[in-house]
């Protein structure tokens, strides 16, 4: 299951990257937010995961959510500011 999730993740990342480049999106926040969503949703398919992989997944998820939150707060501050 982990292999399938990684293949789905790589495929979606490639498609979305090509599409965002086609739209001339230059914001790092947009890319990171979409990659975080792709990672978190594709890893839901990878259950059950070995214990070591689960730890790495937890750390990656926490970092991606923190980065997503940072860019979201920056964008909200720009809109309100």
Secondary structure, DSSP 8 states (H G I E B T S, - for coil): -HHHHHHHHHHHHHHHHHHHHHTT---HHHHHHHHHHHHHHHHGGG-S--HHHHHHHHHHHHHHHHHHHHHHHHHHHHHH-
